[in-house]
Amino acid sequence: MPTITLSVPEDLKRGMDESKEINWSEVARTAIRSKVSQLKILKTISAKSKLTEKDALELGRKINESLHRDLAK
């Protein structure tokens, strides 16, 4: 499996360190997998749609915000 390096702010790392029982690599993989899936769906929709690229980007931003809120809970 390929390896990536992820930089996080110090305060986030401190919070992660408080929960060492969490497999943070799996959390990141799940979030990345979800994002890739969303992007595939967005590309499929936009290929069949009359939305402009600007419209598609705005829709993507809204999806990202919604995903962020859901993951933050």
Secondary structure by P-SEA (a helix, b strand, c coil): cbbbbbbbcaaaaaaaaaccccaaaaaaaaaaaaaaaaaaaaaaaaaaccccaaaaaaaaaaaaaaaaaaaac
